């Protein structure tokens, strides 16, 4: 089964949830805001796809950080604590299956290619 990590009020997450429902793909949803995220999970994701893919510098939350904090994020070990503290900085959604990152973000063609629907 797929796990979709995100926050329910995110427009991109809503698109993905609708996309999955339309294709009758079963998933479980993990809400960062209510369920949190662990350093171990984030480290695993960063190891798999790179911290720059998981850490969303385009997010409003990131843009609202002090410039000195933004400048300090130069690798996964510095990004992970910030993502735990500010889960809105995590790129959404992250889709995993058996702890393997399958997709990050939303691109309908990639979803069709990867999920084969």
C-alpha distance (Angstrom), angle and dihedral (degrees) to the residues before:
residue distance angle dihedral
X1 . . .
X2 3.78 . .
X3 3.78 122.9 .
X4 3.78 117.3 -150.0
X5 3.80 113.8 -156.3
X6 3.78 118.4 -160.3
X7 3.77 145.3 85.1
X8 3.80 120.5 -71.1
X9 3.80 97.6 -130.8
X10 3.82 94.0 55.5
X11 3.82 111.6 110.7
X12 3.81 92.5 -141.9
X13 3.80 91.5 51.2
X14 3.81 89.5 49.5
X15 3.83 89.7 53.3
X16 3.80 90.8 51.0
X17 3.81 94.0 47.2
X18 3.82 90.0 50.6
X19 3.82 90.9 46.2
X20 3.81 90.6 52.7
X21 3.82 93.5 45.6
X22 3.82 92.4 49.1
X23 3.80 89.1 55.6
X24 3.79 94.6 41.9
X25 3.80 92.2 -120.8
X26 3.78 111.4 160.0
X27 3.78 118.7 -132.6
X28 3.75 143.2 153.1
X29 3.79 120.4 -127.6
X30 3.80 123.0 -134.1
X31 3.80 112.8 -162.8
X32 3.82 109.8 -153.9
X33 3.79 91.9 -159.0
X34 3.79 96.2 57.8
X35 3.80 102.6 23.0
X36 3.80 100.7 33.9
X37 3.77 126.6 -150.7
X38 3.79 130.4 -103.7
X39 3.78 129.8 -127.2
X40 3.81 87.8 -124.6
X41 3.83 92.0 57.4
X42 3.79 92.7 46.0
X43 3.81 92.4 47.3
X44 3.80 90.0 50.8
X45 3.81 91.4 50.6
X46 3.80 92.2 46.4
X47 3.80 90.4 49.5
X48 3.81 90.1 51.1
X49 3.81 102.5 44.0
X50 3.80 106.2 7.4
X51 3.78 128.8 -94.0
X52 3.81 91.0 -103.5
X53 3.82 89.0 63.6
X54 3.81 93.7 50.3
X55 3.83 97.3 39.4
X56 3.80 109.0 74.5
X57 3.80 110.2 -148.9
X58 3.81 88.8 176.1
X59 3.82 92.8 63.9
X60 3.78 120.9 111.5
X61 3.79 89.2 -126.5
X62 3.81 91.7 57.5
X63 3.80 92.2 46.6
X64 3.81 90.0 53.1
X65 3.82 92.9 56.0
X66 3.78 119.1 103.4
X67 3.82 111.7 -92.4
X68 3.81 90.7 -117.1
X69 3.81 90.6 57.0
X70 3.80 91.5 46.9
X71 3.80 90.6 50.6
X72 3.81 91.7 49.9
X73 3.81 93.3 62.5
X74 3.78 101.4 92.1
X75 3.80 104.0 134.3
X76 3.81 143.7 14.4
X77 3.79 95.1 -88.5
X78 3.80 89.9 58.5
X79 3.81 95.3 39.3
X80 3.81 97.9 50.2
X81 3.83 98.4 64.3
X82 3.80 89.5 47.3
X83 3.82 91.1 50.7
X84 3.81 90.7 50.6
X85 3.80 90.9 50.5
X86 3.83 94.4 42.0
X87 3.79 107.7 29.3
X88 3.81 91.0 178.1
X89 3.82 87.1 74.5
X90 3.81 90.6 66.7
X91 3.80 111.7 99.2
X92 3.79 110.3 -110.3
X93 2.84 134.0 -96.1
X94 3.78 112.7 13.4
X95 3.80 112.1 -172.6
X96 3.77 120.0 -160.6
X97 3.76 136.9 177.9
X98 3.81 119.7 -165.6
X99 3.84 89.4 -11.7
X100 3.81 92.1 -55.4
X101 3.81 117.5 121.8
X102 3.80 106.8 -122.0
X103 3.81 102.2 172.1
X104 3.81 139.2 -0.3
X105 3.80 121.0 -160.0
X106 3.78 122.1 -8.1
X107 3.78 130.6 -68.9
X108 3.82 113.1 152.6
X109 3.83 93.9 -149.0
X110 3.82 92.0 51.4
X111 3.79 89.8 48.3
X112 3.82 90.4 51.2
X113 3.81 90.8 48.0
X114 3.81 97.2 44.5
X115 3.79 100.0 37.2
X116 3.80 94.4 36.2
X117 3.78 97.8 -137.5
